């Protein structure tokens, strides 16, 4: 039971979101809405993509950061602001501070992607690399705030931040007034809470669905417990929604206004990112692809018209390369196999002939002849193949086994 005397987090209202929208006029872009024929056919109803990956700084984070910093008192602005982030929030705070003439310091993990570090500096922030994980980085930023008097700008746990993110909800209603379901990624909860506040106040019939990565899903257990619950060692490629514990302010809003929080696998995230790139021509990060992953995983569960929020596009090129490979494998378009064969002249050529016979395109071959695990007359080959889907993958495996090869997938 909740203690009635406990201090309740401040509320966020539609008026707050409308005020934030006026504040952001000329600062944040009204990002475009694009239809997706492929997803529409899959869901059986119109699906639109809200392309916030094309927002300034590459994500929705500028909205909340600008509203929060713009609302500071003059003496607070004079003290400067500080934030901790692995990427998107860092860039949003940096640009918002520069636009408002406020000094900003951003703490980022030592292993943060170099493009995100460089962009944060270019937007005007002083970047300090500290800690191996975001929790250590966060602690360093908070210590800096206490020591210097700088105002700590939280990525999601503040009413002004939530109101700023909620302006996305107002744009969705203006661009797609017939919308029935809105789907977005959810980490700490700021974006989902803001959109829910704006949309439910105007259109309470619209269904709001949050999406979390299965390895970093703090909201389902938190909602079940009725309070924010931390997930130990959250793990996902989607760093934009990799948050171990919901924020106090957004948690209450999500509990009241968000209709459902679903989870998606890493395979689904990879497939969603690949679909955005190939079919929609949109570069998104894994967190930004999470609503698309949810639509791919359970297309029958979403009443249309559906709006999927592509929340960010700041993906590290190295991660993009790995995720695309993962996504192609999940879609049955990339196959990696290890095989044992007799170490004799022409054996490799015979293997390649079998693969050619089933129309599998060989991308790479690794041939090992000397290894303690191998017999005197054995060799091991690892092949990477471009394939045409799950059925083709199955036929490749069947052809290899039919030719007498020991396949170790």
C-alpha positions in Angstrom: 0.0 0.0 0.0 1.3 3.5 -0.9 1.9 5.8 2.1 -0.6 8.6 1.7 1.8 11.0 3.5 4.6 10.3 1.1 5.7 13.2 -1.2 4.1 12.7 -4.6 6.0 13.5 -7.7 4.9 16.7 -9.4 2.3 16.4 -12.2 2.6 17.3 -15.8 -0.5 18.7 -17.6 -1.6 19.4 -21.1 -1.1 23.1 -20.5 2.6 22.4 -19.5 3.1 20.6 -22.9 1.4 23.4 -24.8 3.6 25.9 -23.1 6.6 23.8 -24.0 5.5 23.7 -27.6 5.4 27.5 -27.7 8.9 27.6 -26.2 10.3 25.2 -28.8 8.9 27.1 -31.8 11.8 27.9 -34.0 14.1 25.7 -31.9 13.0 22.1 -32.5 11.9 20.9 -35.9 8.4 19.6 -36.6 9.7 16.3 -37.9 8.0 14.6 -40.8 5.6 11.7 -40.7 6.2 9.0 -43.3 3.9 6.1 -44.3 5.3 2.6 -44.4 3.6 0.3 -47.0 5.5 -2.8 -45.7 4.4 -2.3 -42.1 0.9 -1.3 -43.1 0.5 -4.6 -45.1 1.9 -6.5 -42.1 -0.4 -4.9 -39.5 -3.4 -4.7 -41.8 -3.9 -1.0 -41.2 -2.0 2.3 -42.0 1.3 2.6 -40.2 3.2 5.9 -40.1 6.7 6.6 -38.9 7.3 9.8 -36.9 10.8 10.6 -37.9 12.3 12.1 -34.8 15.7 10.7 -35.9 15.7 13.7 -38.2 15.4 16.1 -35.3 18.3 18.5 -34.5 21.0 16.6 -32.6 19.4 13.4 -34.1 16.9 12.6 -31.4 13.9 13.9 -29.4 16.1 14.8 -26.4 16.6 18.4 -27.5 13.0 19.1 -26.8 13.1 18.2 -23.1 16.6 19.6 -22.5 15.7 23.0 -24.0 12.5 23.4 -22.0 14.3 22.4 -18.8 17.2 24.8 -19.3 15.0 27.6 -20.6 13.0 27.4 -17.3 16.0 28.0 -15.1 16.3 31.2 -13.0 19.0 33.7 -14.1 21.2 32.8 -11.1 20.9 29.1 -12.0 21.8 29.8 -15.6 24.9 31.7 -14.4 26.0 28.7 -12.5 25.9 26.5 -15.7 24.4 23.1 -16.2 25.8 19.6 -16.0 24.5 16.3 -17.5 25.5 12.7 -17.8 24.8 10.7 -20.9 26.2 8.1 -23.3 25.0 10.1 -26.3 21.5 11.6 -27.1 20.8 13.5 -23.9 24.4 14.8 -24.0 23.9 16.3 -27.4 20.5 17.7 -26.6 21.8 19.4 -23.4 24.9 20.7 -25.3 22.9 22.3 -28.1 20.1 23.6 -25.9 22.7 25.2 -23.5 24.5 26.9 -26.4 21.3 28.3 -27.9 20.4 29.7 -24.5 23.9 31.0 -23.7 24.4 28.7 -20.8 27.7 27.0 -20.0 27.4 23.2 -20.1 29.5 20.3 -18.9 28.6 16.8 -19.9 30.0 13.7 -18.4 30.2 10.7 -20.7 31.4 7.1 -20.2 35.0 6.4 -21.2 33.7 3.9 -23.9 31.1 6.3 -25.4 31.1 6.1 -29.2 33.6 8.7 -30.6 31.0 10.3 -33.0 28.7 11.1 -30.1 31.6 12.5 -28.0 32.7 14.6 -31.0 29.2 15.9 -31.7 28.6 16.8 -28.0 31.8 18.9 -28.1 30.8 20.5 -31.4 27.5 21.5 -30.0 29.3 23.5 -27.3 29.7 21.4 -24.2 32.8 20.7 -22.2 33.0 16.9 -22.3 34.5 14.9 -19.4 35.0 11.2 -19.9 34.5 9.3 -16.6 33.4 5.8 -15.6 33.0 2.5 -17.5 29.2 2.5 -17.1 26.6 5.2 -17.1 25.9 4.8 -13.3 29.5 5.8 -12.6 29.2 8.7 -15.1 26.0 9.8 -13.4 27.6 9.8 -10.0 30.5 11.9 -11.3 28.1 14.5 -12.8 26.0 14.7 -9.6 29.2 15.2 -7.5 30.3 18.0 -9.9 26.9 19.7 -9.5 27.2 19.6 -5.7 30.7 20.9 -5.8 30.3 23.7 -8.3 26.6 24.7 -8.0 25.9 23.7 -11.6 22.3 22.6 -12.2 22.0 18.9 -12.9 19.8 18.3 -16.0 18.2 14.8 -15.6 17.5 13.0 -18.9 13.9 12.0 -17.9 13.0 12.5 -14.3 11.8 16.1 -14.3 8.4 17.7 -15.2 9.9 20.2 -17.6 11.8 17.5 -19.5 8.6 15.4 -19.8 6.6 18.4 -21.0 9.2 19.0 -23.7 9.1 15.5 -24.9 5.3 15.6 -24.8 5.3 18.1 -27.7 5.9 15.1 -29.9 2.4 13.9 -28.9 0.8 17.2 -30.0 2.6 17.0 -33.4 1.4 13.4 -33.9 -2.2 14.5 -33.3 -1.8 17.3 -35.8 -0.1 15.2 -38.5 -2.2 12.1 -38.1 -5.5 13.1 -36.4 -7.0 9.7 -37.1 -4.4 7.8 -35.1 -5.5 4.9 -33.0 -2.3 3.6 -31.5 1.1 5.3 -30.8 4.1 3.1 -30.1 7.5 4.4 -28.8 10.5 3.1 -27.0 10.7 3.5 -23.3 13.8 3.7 -21.1 13.4 6.0 -18.1 10.0 6.9 -19.2 10.2 10.6 -20.1 9.2 10.3 -23.8 6.3 7.9 -23.1 5.0 10.0 -20.2 5.1 13.2 -22.2 3.4 11.8 -25.2 0.8 10.1 -22.9 0.0 13.4 -21.1 -0.5 15.3 -24.4 -2.4 12.6 -26.3 -4.7 11.3 -23.6 -5.8 14.8 -22.6 -7.0 15.4 -26.2 -7.8 11.9 -27.4 -8.3 9.5 -24.5 -9.3 6.8 -27.0 -5.8 6.6 -28.5 -3.8 3.5 -27.2 -0.3 4.3 -26.0 2.2 1.4 -26.1 5.8 1.6 -24.7 8.5 -0.8 -25.9 11.4 -2.0 -23.9 14.3 -4.3 -24.7 13.8 -7.7 -23.0 17.2 -7.5 -21.4 16.6 -4.1 -19.9 12.9 -4.1 -19.1 12.5 -2.3 -15.8 8.9 -1.1 -16.3 7.0 -4.5 -16.3 8.2 -5.5 -12.8 7.9 -1.9 -11.6 4.3 -1.6 -12.7 3.5 -4.9 -11.1 5.1 -3.8 -7.9 3.5 -0.3 -8.0 6.8 1.4 -7.5 10.1 1.8 -9.5 12.1 -1.3 -9.3 15.7 -1.6 -10.5 16.9 -4.2 -12.9 20.3 -5.6 -12.1 22.8 -5.4 -15.0 20.5 -4.4 -17.9 21.8 -5.7 -21.2 20.8 -4.6 -24.7 22.3 -3.1 -27.8 19.7 -0.3 -27.5 21.6 2.1 -25.3 18.9 4.8 -25.7 16.4 2.7 -23.7 19.0 0.9 -21.5 17.8 2.3 -18.2 18.0 0.2 -15.0 15.2 2.0 -13.1 12.3 4.1 -14.1 12.2 7.8 -13.0 9.9 8.7 -10.2 8.1 11.4 -12.1 7.5 9.5 -15.4 6.7 6.3 -13.6 3.5 7.6 -12.1 2.4 9.0 -15.4 3.2 5.8 -17.3 1.3 3.8 -14.7 -1.8 6.0 -15.1 -1.8 6.8 -18.9 0.3 4.3 -20.8 -1.9 1.3 -21.9 0.7 -1.3 -22.2 4.5 -1.9 -22.0 5.8 -4.7 -24.2 9.3 -6.2 -24.6 11.2 -7.1 -27.8 14.2 -9.3 -28.3 17.6 -8.3 -29.6 16.8 -10.2 -32.9 13.7 -8.1 -33.3 15.6 -4.9 -32.6 18.1 -5.8 -35.3 15.3 -6.7 -37.8 13.5 -3.4 -37.0 16.7 -1.4 -37.7 17.3 -3.2 -40.9 13.7 -2.7 -42.1 14.0 1.1 -41.3 17.1 1.3 -43.4 16.1 -0.8 -46.3 12.3 -0.1 -46.6 11.9 3.3 -45.1 15.4 4.7 -46.0 15.7 5.9 -42.4 18.9 5.6 -40.4 17.9 4.9 -36.8 19.6 3.6 -33.7 18.4 0.4 -32.0 16.3 2.3 -29.5 14.7 4.2 -32.3 13.8 1.0 -34.1 12.2 -0.5 -31.0 8.5 0.4 -32.0 9.1 -1.1 -35.4 10.5 -4.3 -33.7 7.3 -4.5 -31.7 5.2 -4.2 -34.8 7.2 -7.0 -36.5 6.9 -9.2 -33.4 3.2 -8.8 -32.9 1.6 -7.2 -35.9 -1.9 -8.4 -35.0 -1.8 -6.6 -31.6 -1.9 -3.0 -32.9 -5.1 -1.3 -34.0 -4.5 1.2 -36.8 -3.8 3.8 -37.9 -0.5 3.3 -36.0 2.2 5.9 -35.4 5.6 4.4 -34.6 8.0 7.0 -33.1 11.6 6.7 -34.5 13.1 8.4 -31.5 16.7 8.7 -32.6 19.2 8.2 -35.3 22.5 8.5 -33.5 24.0 5.1 -34.2 27.7 4.4 -34.1 28.9 3.2 -37.5 30.7 0.2 -35.9 27.5 -0.8 -34.0 25.5 -0.3 -37.2 27.7 -2.8 -39.0 27.3 -5.4 -36.3 23.5 -4.8 -35.9 23.0 -5.0 -39.7 24.8 -8.4 -39.8 22.7 -9.5 -36.8 19.5 -8.3 -38.4 20.3 -10.0 -41.7 20.9 -13.3 -39.8 17.6 -12.9 -37.9 15.8 -12.4 -41.2 17.4 -15.5 -42.8 19.5 -13.4 -45.2 22.9 -14.1 -43.7 24.2 -17.5 -42.6 27.4 -18.4 -40.8 28.3 -22.2 -40.7 31.2 -24.3 -39.5 31.8 -27.6 -41.2 34.2 -30.5 -40.9 35.5 -32.0 -44.2 38.3 -34.3 -45.3 41.7 -32.5 -45.7 42.4 -33.5 -49.3 43.1 -31.7 -52.6 39.9 -30.3 -54.0 37.9 -30.7 -50.9 37.3 -27.0 -50.5 36.4 -26.6 -54.2 33.8 -29.4 -53.8 32.2 -27.6 -50.8 32.0 -24.4 -52.7 30.4 -26.2 -55.7 27.7 -27.6 -53.3 27.0 -24.1 -52.1 26.9 -22.7 -55.6 24.4 -25.5 -56.5 21.9 -24.1 -53.9 22.5 -20.5 -55.0 24.2 -19.4 -51.7 26.5 -16.4 -52.2 29.8 -17.0 -50.3 30.9 -13.8 -48.6 33.9 -15.2 -46.7 35.7 -18.4 -46.1 38.1 -19.4 -43.2 40.0 -22.7 -43.7 41.7 -24.3 -40.7 43.9 -27.3 -41.2 46.0 -27.4 -38.0 44.1 -27.5 -34.8 44.3 -29.8 -31.8 40.6 -30.5 -32.1 41.0 -31.9 -35.6 42.0 -35.3 -36.7 45.0 -35.9 -38.9 42.8 -36.1 -42.0 40.3 -33.4 -41.0 39.9 -29.7 -41.8 37.4 -27.2 -40.5 35.9 -24.5 -42.7 33.8 -21.5 -41.5 31.7 -20.0 -44.3 29.7 -16.8 -44.3 26.8 -16.8 -46.8 24.3 -14.4 -48.2 21.0 -16.2 -48.3 17.4 -15.4 -49.3 15.4 -16.1 -46.2 14.7 -18.8 -43.7 13.6 -21.4 -46.3 16.7 -20.9 -48.3 18.8 -21.3 -45.1 17.1 -24.6 -44.4 17.8 -25.8 -48.0 21.5 -24.8 -47.7 21.8 -26.9 -44.5 19.9 -29.8 -46.0 22.1 -29.8 -49.1 25.3 -29.8 -47.1 24.2 -32.6 -44.9 23.0 -34.5 -47.9 26.5 -34.2 -49.4 27.9 -35.8 -46.2 29.2 -32.7 -44.4 29.2 -32.4 -40.6 27.6 -29.0 -40.1 28.2 -27.3 -36.7 26.0 -24.1 -36.8 
